């Protein structure tokens, strides 16, 4: 398997506050990799830096062997990295259909319509209400829309930031089933989750981020069994 | 009764001019949250661009044919207005993109003064009225008891057509979608692969083109221009944009017609006559800011998640 994404010694600061000080991890093609850790550990900052919304102070990010850490954000998507951001961030005053079209903004091929239909098949509720404004949808439905929107660019790497946040257990299960399905279709997934149990159960590999640094790593099931992880993130011990 | 109808017609014609300018204010605000106080001056340089085209570029032979000279003057006005707006965006506002919001606002006031004075390099007497050609469209058109200049009707028609075209472009086209996305959530728009600079440049260019058209049509209607018309009409347009709800295209156009009507009707019927017609416009501005700061069609300020 080839290394699709490599993050090495990443450090990111907001002014004087260092949100990420030493994050390193690897995402192999075809895998689901999750970054877990407490609120404020630096997971979202890491994703936003990969997407180019933030600039690293040190370290490097390679995608498909090529350095991408100084590219402007709007060019990252065209490289094959899509992000489904924390808090969903759907365009609330636009329709479902327009949100999906925006996800395909960089594409000029004629398969966009077919891909929109595929999203509707995956999430029928979106198809039924395609002309309604995204802001009228429930949190879980907006999460579906945000994932669908991110899929519209046909990314090689899909980064999902807290996709289960604020969702009911049933909805969370649906979202995680979808992630597995996307992997089966060949998309590589980088997942950021506070819900460590669900995320690790799904992941080929997991990394624990604590206070802005990667501290533990291993295959998902192995980390799930690690007493340190269980004590810190699964409320045991 | 005739007077009332006549003043309503005049108000609508004035509103048409203000509306074309107000669209630029509201679009730029929608994208980068900047009140571009120099936008009135873009209207002014547009008018002078049309005048320069007439004086220095049009051959004598076609000056009298309005169907040739008017489109060329409009083109000249639009080219000058768009060029000035893009230079202003690139060199005055872009370097301040991440500065506190007060910095670009004060810069806009500075740019405004620079443009008012810079126009005198080409028109040294621009601080006094400069005659604008009108002979080629010098007709009065009677509609029932009221009579309008052909140029006023032209302004109303052009303003309505361009507003509808703009609304359609923003709502239906791919770039229009990108503009709305950037206005709603700039960071997420970048995650969609939208280049914010491209959207911002396009926004300035469209706003300037509309102001340029307005400037030339205003010139041929009023038959003279000076370097203060930008300030005066810019303030009206700004008020219209705030009244309609800054950021809203529909609001800007409707707000402009309301302001036009307030000015002509206030000048006719309120104490003080035309000497005081500005007062009523600013009374409205103050009332809007106090009681409905989001304007007629604007959204109340929200905190983003």
Interface residues (C-beta under 8 A of the other chain):
Chain A: X51 X52 X53 X72 X73 X74 X75 X77 X78 X82 X83 X85 X87 X89 X91 X92 X93 X94 X98 X101 X102 X103 X105 X106 X149 X153
Chain B: X174 X177 X178 X180 X181 X184 X185 X187 X188 X189 X190 X191 X192 X193 X194 X195 X196 X305
